[in-house]
Every structure is written in C-alpha cells, then in structure tokens.
Amino acid sequence: MEKKDKIIESIVWSIALPGFSQLLNGRLIKGILFVGLEIMVNVMANFNEMIRLSFIGNIEDVVSHTNYQWLMFYPCLYFFAMWDAFKDAGGGEEPYSYLPFVSSAFLVTVGIMYSAQAKIFGIVLGSVWFPMLCVIPGLIIGFSLKIILNKKHR
C-alpha cells in the first residue's frame, strides 16, 4: 500500500471511530484509550441520542438532550485521534501539518458553544449539524495558516 493511501485510510478509520486506526496499526494501548474515551464522552454527552434526533429534524430536543460540558471534550479528542492516526501512517512530515486538525477542533468546540442559538437562513441547526459545519472554516483556516507559515519558514 502506498504511503498516501495509508494516510487516507488512517484518517477515514479515525473519522469512523477515534482509536480504530490506532488499533489497526498495532498501537493497542493508544487505540483502546481513544476508543474508551470516545465511548465515555459519547455516553456522557448523550451524543447518539443527539444524532438520532438531528436526523429526524427534532432540533429543540437535540438542544435539550445535549450535555454541553461533556460534548465540548469531543472535538479535541476526535481531531487529536485523527492527527495521531495521520502521524502514525507517515503523515505530518511537512512543518505545521497539525494546523488543520487544531483549527478544526477549536472551531468545532466554539460551534458547540453557539449551536443552540446560531442560525443559518433563520434555522437553528443544533448541537450536531452546526458544529459539523464549523469543520469547513476550520480546515480552510488551518490549511491557509500552514501554507503561509511554510512559505515564511522557507
């Protein structure tokens, strides 16, 4: 398998469940830790119920079922596990390659804080959809900063 393919596979497995990629790469302690933390935060934040309610469009119940104090741990755990899988697969050799992960984790966390009030076209998207949309500007900012800093670095 090519290095690029392994990096993509690692990120995709981490998107599915933080820790899966580490388990597949033989990093058992890290993998078990990430999976365990993901399950704990998921349960404590009521995340699966939030996802279910979001898919059926019951956003008011999503907001009321959300445990924000636990949910705010999720983006950092999620993106750190993804970054770790990316590094284990051979990615991250270029300076500042962590910035898209960090900026996405930050903006998704901020998105969670504002998710009960934030409206797009007059619609409250709630604690699942709005933070997910925050990944897009997080990636844009992170990749932009990486490009700018790498140009200054050279």
C-alpha positions as CSV (number, residue, x, y, z in Angstrom):
1,M,0.0,0.0,0.0
2,E,1.3,3.4,-0.9
3,K,2.0,5.9,1.9
4,K,-0.7,8.3,0.7
5,D,-3.2,5.5,0.7
6,K,-2.3,4.5,4.2
7,I,-2.6,8.1,5.4
8,I,-6.1,8.4,3.8
9,E,-7.1,5.0,5.2
10,S,-6.0,6.0,8.7
11,I,-7.9,9.3,8.6
12,V,-11.1,7.6,7.4
13,W,-10.9,4.9,10.1
14,S,-10.4,7.7,12.7
15,I,-13.5,9.5,11.3
16,A,-15.5,6.3,11.8
17,L,-14.4,5.9,15.4
18,P,-11.4,7.6,17.2
19,G,-9.0,4.8,18.0
20,F,-9.8,2.4,15.2
21,S,-6.8,3.4,13.2
22,Q,-4.5,3.0,16.1
23,L,-5.9,-0.5,16.8
24,L,-5.4,-1.4,13.1
25,N,-1.8,-0.1,13.2
26,G,-1.0,-2.2,16.2
27,R,-1.0,0.8,18.7
28,L,-3.2,-1.2,21.1
29,I,-2.8,0.9,24.2
30,K,-3.5,4.2,22.4
31,G,-6.3,2.6,20.4
32,I,-8.0,1.2,23.5
33,L,-7.6,4.6,25.3
34,F,-9.1,6.6,22.4
35,V,-12.0,4.1,21.9
36,G,-12.7,4.1,25.7
37,L,-12.6,7.9,25.9
38,E,-14.8,8.2,22.8
39,I,-17.4,5.9,24.3
40,M,-17.3,7.7,27.7
41,V,-17.7,11.2,26.2
42,N,-20.3,9.9,23.7
43,V,-22.4,8.4,26.5
44,M,-22.0,11.3,29.0
45,A,-22.8,13.9,26.3
46,N,-25.9,11.9,25.0
47,F,-24.3,12.1,21.6
48,N,-26.0,9.1,19.9
49,E,-29.4,10.4,21.0
50,M,-28.5,13.9,19.7
51,I,-27.5,12.4,16.3
52,R,-30.8,10.4,16.2
53,L,-32.9,13.5,17.0
54,S,-30.9,15.5,14.5
55,F,-31.6,13.1,11.7
56,I,-35.3,13.2,12.3
57,G,-35.2,17.0,12.5
58,N,-36.2,17.4,16.1
59,I,-33.6,20.2,16.9
60,E,-35.3,21.5,20.0
61,D,-35.0,18.1,21.7
62,V,-31.4,17.9,20.5
63,V,-30.5,21.1,22.3
64,S,-32.4,19.9,25.5
65,H,-30.7,16.5,25.5
66,T,-27.2,17.9,25.0
67,N,-24.7,17.8,27.9
68,Y,-22.5,20.6,26.7
69,Q,-19.9,20.1,29.4
70,W,-19.1,16.7,28.1
71,L,-19.8,17.4,24.4
72,M,-17.1,20.1,24.4
73,F,-14.4,17.4,25.0
74,Y,-15.4,15.6,21.8
75,P,-13.8,17.8,19.1
76,C,-10.4,17.8,20.7
77,L,-10.5,14.0,21.3
78,Y,-11.8,13.4,17.8
79,F,-9.3,15.6,16.0
80,F,-6.4,14.6,18.2
81,A,-7.1,10.9,17.5
82,M,-7.2,11.8,13.8
83,W,-3.9,13.7,14.0
84,D,-2.3,10.8,15.8
85,A,-3.5,8.3,13.1
86,F,-2.3,10.7,10.4
87,K,1.2,10.8,12.1
88,D,1.3,7.0,12.7
89,A,0.6,6.4,9.0
90,G,3.5,8.6,7.9
91,G,1.8,12.0,7.5
92,G,2.8,15.2,9.1
93,E,6.3,15.4,7.8
94,E,5.8,18.9,6.5
95,P,6.0,21.7,9.1
96,Y,2.7,22.9,10.6
97,S,0.8,20.0,9.2
98,Y,-1.1,19.8,12.5
99,L,-2.8,23.2,12.0
100,P,-5.9,21.9,10.0
101,F,-6.6,19.5,12.9
102,V,-6.1,22.0,15.6
103,S,-8.1,24.8,14.0
104,S,-10.9,22.4,13.2
105,A,-11.0,21.2,16.8
106,F,-11.1,24.8,18.0
107,L,-13.8,26.0,15.7
108,V,-16.0,22.9,16.2
109,T,-15.7,23.5,20.0
110,V,-16.7,27.1,19.5
111,G,-19.5,25.9,17.3
112,I,-20.8,23.7,20.1
113,M,-20.9,26.7,22.4
114,Y,-23.0,28.7,20.0
115,S,-25.0,25.8,18.5
116,A,-28.2,26.4,20.5
117,Q,-28.5,29.9,19.2
118,A,-26.7,30.0,15.8
119,K,-29.0,30.3,12.8
120,I,-28.3,29.7,9.2
121,F,-31.0,31.2,6.9
122,G,-33.2,31.6,10.1
123,I,-32.9,27.9,11.0
124,V,-31.2,26.6,14.2
125,L,-29.1,23.6,13.2
126,G,-28.5,22.5,16.8
127,S,-25.6,20.7,18.5
128,V,-24.8,18.2,15.8
129,W,-25.2,20.0,12.4
130,F,-23.8,23.4,13.3
131,P,-20.5,22.1,14.8
132,M,-20.1,19.8,11.8
133,L,-20.3,22.8,9.5
134,C,-17.6,24.5,11.6
135,V,-15.2,21.9,10.3
136,I,-15.2,23.6,6.9
137,P,-13.8,27.0,8.1
138,G,-11.5,25.2,10.5
139,L,-9.9,23.3,7.6
140,I,-9.7,26.4,5.4
141,I,-8.1,28.4,8.2
142,G,-5.7,25.6,9.2
143,F,-4.6,24.8,5.6
144,S,-4.2,28.6,4.9
145,L,-2.1,29.1,8.0
146,K,0.0,26.1,7.1
147,I,0.7,27.4,3.6
148,I,1.5,30.9,4.9
149,L,3.8,29.7,7.7
150,N,5.6,27.2,5.4
151,K,6.2,30.0,2.9
152,K,7.7,32.2,5.7
153,H,9.6,29.1,7.0
154,R,11.4,28.6,3.7
